[in-house]
Amino acid sequence: MKSVKSYTCKISGNVEKVNFLNSTLEVLQDLSSFVFSQGKPAWLNQKQLYHDCRNKFPELNSKFLQNMIKQYQIIKGKKLPKKLINPTIYIDYQSFSFQKDLTTKITNYWLRFSKRNFPLFGKKILLKISDFSKIKLIQIYKKNNSLYCKLSYVLEIDDPQKNSNVIGLDVNAKRIVLSNNNFYKYNQLYHRKMEHHKHNQMKRNLTNYSKDFIHKLTTKISKDLSNEGVEVLILEDLRTLRKSASKKLGTTKGKKLNYIINSLPFSIFQNFLTYKCLDLGIKIEKINPAYSSKTCSRCSCQTDTLRPKQNLFICNSCNYQLDADLNASRNICYKYTLANELPMTTALVRREN
């Protein structure tokens, strides 16, 4: 099974090369504006759209043009763009090559396309790529007046159905719990966030602190998983989490709970954990976590009864008692097991105590 991982580094060159990239991105900006203005009827007919753009932008590299307008292609299950797509130079694997030269001082890595060699910067990032032949797509874009190069790298990972160790993970404001009974504290960041909210007149920026805390935490979790031989880690799909605490949508949960949901960096935690696990050969999957905290991991019955203790789950049907977060992580694991028709031994035996 293939899994895609991306690495981002800086790209530069002499004046001529930098001007080439900047001018190409400027033309792609005009192209994106033109395509966006055509709307859905034009996006449906990519062939005609390509000819219209080819006539309007004859100086633009045909593959750059084609790969850019594909971003507006209408595909089933893909959301239509609601705003202008930022200009990006998309280059597929047939149009570029890499060179590694340990004798050069400015950099050891070079990207060749459009008959030019562009130096790449970010040695620590580039050293993580063991085989450059697996890079299938390159995206070059501009951010804060700097040019960046995103390398999409294809990893070969065993099919989860052949794996023998699947673990579910539940994350909340104060801790992370895995279905293999491992607990990790998250409350230090939670308390720092709450103090910041309480004394917001201090106007302290907690971004660097949060990223450092999450980096250390995800490094420990990923190493523990690797040491225990975990092959698949199941995470919650939290894309709609923010919508569950929104005043505009009428789903507000109160000032304090809204702040907790909208300020804690759950997506950063998942992103950091994902790329670290992939580096260690651990497959990452996501599932809808609906009702995972209200379902008994032993008998599958759902309960809406208020808990006597917030961190204790008690089943109304079989009277099974378990830590609430551990119960949720086991349900996440079991949900994935059923959806993929895996043997019960790969995840969690349902009636295991």
Secondary structure, DSSP 8 states (H G I E B T S, - for coil): -EEEEEEEEEE--SHHHHHHHHHHHHHHHHHHHHHHHH-HHHHH-HHHHHHHHHHH-TTS-HHHHHHHHGGG---TT----SS-----EEEEGGG-EEEE-TT-SS-SEEEEETTEEEEEE-HHHHTT-S-GGGEEEEEEEEETTEEEEEEEEEEE---GGG-S-EEEEEE-SSEEEETTS-EEE-HHHHHHHHHHHHTGGG----HHHHHHHHHHHHHHHHHHHHHTT--EEEEE--TTTGGGG-TTTT----HHHHHHHHHS-HHHHHHHHHHHHHHTT-EEEEE--TTTTTB-TTT--B-----SSTTEEE-TTT--EEEHHHHHHHHHHHHHHHHTT--GGGS--TT--
